[in-house]
Amino acid sequence: MENEHLMEEKNYAGERSAATPATSKIQNDIIGLALTDAQKLLGEYVIWLKSNSAHGGKLYKESFEK
């Protein structure tokens, strides 16, 4: 009886470790896509901030010229 229990534990541990690489790959794929999207959004935000700052600076300058 004890040997059967040990074999079941070994099989369960083997199944769990076999599933880990697949799970890790899926998680890495999801995380990788999320990071790529976040980098893209941050890049677009930086461009928007620079544009907005330039526009605000131009308006500020024009207000003094009038």
C-alpha positions as CSV (number, residue, x, y, z in Angstrom):
1,M,0.0,0.0,0.0
2,E,2.8,2.4,0.9
3,N,4.6,1.8,-2.4
4,E,1.4,2.6,-4.4
5,H,1.1,5.8,-2.5
6,L,4.7,6.8,-3.3
7,M,4.2,5.9,-7.0
8,E,1.1,8.1,-7.1
9,E,3.0,11.0,-5.5
10,K,5.8,10.5,-8.0
11,N,3.4,10.5,-11.0
12,Y,1.6,13.6,-9.7
13,A,4.9,15.4,-9.2
14,G,6.0,14.4,-12.7
15,E,2.7,15.7,-14.2
16,R,3.0,18.9,-12.4
17,S,6.6,19.5,-13.5
18,A,5.7,18.6,-17.1
19,A,2.9,21.2,-17.1
20,T,5.2,23.9,-15.7
21,P,7.1,24.6,-19.0
22,A,3.8,24.9,-20.9
23,T,2.4,27.2,-18.3
24,S,5.5,29.3,-18.2
25,K,5.5,29.6,-22.0
26,I,1.9,30.8,-22.0
27,Q,2.6,33.2,-19.1
28,N,5.7,34.5,-20.9
29,D,3.8,35.0,-24.1
30,I,1.1,36.9,-22.3
31,I,3.5,39.0,-20.2
32,G,5.7,39.6,-23.3
33,L,2.7,40.9,-25.2
34,A,1.6,43.1,-22.3
35,L,5.1,44.5,-21.9
36,T,5.2,45.3,-25.7
37,D,1.9,47.0,-25.5
38,A,2.9,49.0,-22.4
39,Q,6.1,50.1,-24.1
40,K,4.2,51.2,-27.2
41,L,1.7,53.1,-25.0
42,L,4.4,54.8,-23.0
43,G,6.2,55.8,-26.2
44,E,2.9,57.3,-27.6
45,Y,2.4,59.1,-24.3
46,V,5.9,60.6,-24.4
47,I,5.2,61.9,-27.9
48,W,1.9,63.4,-26.8
49,L,3.5,65.0,-23.7
50,K,6.2,66.6,-25.9
51,S,3.7,67.8,-28.4
52,N,1.4,69.1,-25.7
53,S,4.3,70.9,-24.0
54,A,5.5,72.4,-27.2
55,H,1.9,73.6,-27.9
56,G,1.6,75.0,-24.4
57,G,5.0,76.7,-24.7
58,K,3.9,78.3,-28.0
59,L,0.7,79.6,-26.5
60,Y,2.6,81.0,-23.5
61,K,5.1,82.7,-25.8
62,E,2.3,84.1,-28.0
63,S,0.5,85.5,-25.0
64,F,3.5,87.7,-24.2
65,E,4.0,88.8,-27.7
66,K,0.5,90.3,-27.9
